[in-house]
Structures are given as C-alpha cells and as structure tokens.
Amino acid sequence: MEPGRGSRLITSLLILHNLVAWKQDISKYVDRYPPSKESLVGLQPITQTEGPEEARLARERIVQHYDNVYGVVM
C-alpha cells in the first residue's frame, strides 16, 4: 500500500473510532474499572547489571537493534 493511501486510511479509521466513542456513554467505561484500593508502590531504581538474565538479554537485543538501524552513538 502506498504511504499516502495508508495515511488516509489510518486517519479515516481514527475519525470513525472517535465518532463511535463520542456517541457512546463514556461513564460506563469509567464505572467498569473502579479505583484501586491498594497503595501504589514507587518504582525502585535497578542498575543494568541487576535483574533477571532474560531482561538483560532483552535489553542487549534492543540496544543492538537500534545500533544496527541508527549506528552507534557515543
């Protein structure tokens, strides 16, 4: 699909999505998910050397991908 045609298609779908949402009662979605009664726990800083091995491998793969796409930035 051509980029211009794809862009028009996505824009049309977003407009239709917004029109459908506009005509619906949004308050029923708010009532569907009541506020949490549990306290929120703040994020704790984790160094890159800590954490599960799978997370470290995933970070390395992501870094390698963007290095390959955009080049190494130093």
N, C-alpha and C positions, 0 to 999 in steps of 0.2 A: 504494500500500500504506500502511496506517495505520502511524504511528510505533511504536505498541506492538507491533503484529504483526511489523513489520520487526525490532524489537529482539529479540523472542523467536526469530525465525528465525535471526538472526545468532548469538545465544547458543547455539542448538541446533547450528548448524554448527561453532562453536568447540569445543563439548563433543565432538562426533563427531570432529573433527580431532585433538583431544588424546587421545581414546581410541585412535584408529588409530596415532598416533605412539607411544603408551605400549606398544602390543603389538608394535611393530617393534623390531628390533635397531638402536639408535641408533649403535652403534660403527661400522657400515658407512658411515654418512654422514661420520663423522669421518675415517675412513681414506681416503675418496674425495678429500678436499681436504688434501693434506699441507701442512705448514708451509712458508712461503716461505723460500727461501734467500737472497733479495736483501735488502739492508739497506733499512730504511724511511727515507724522506726526509721530514723535518719540513715542515709547511706554512709557506710564506713569506707574510708579510703583503703584501697588494696593496691599494693605495689604490683608491678607487672610480673615479678618473679613469683608471687604467691598465687594461690588459686589452683583449681584442678588442671591437670595436664591437658585435658581436652580444650579448655578455654585458652590456654597458652598456644596450643597448635592452631586454633581458630584465629587468634589474633595475628599469628605469624602468617597464616594464609591470606588474611585480609591485607596485611601490610605488603606482602609480596605481590598480590594482585594489583594494588594501586601503584606500587613501584614499577611494575611492568607496563601499566597503562600510561602513567604520567611521568615516569622517570623518578629517580631518587632525588629527593630534595634535602639539601643539607644547609 
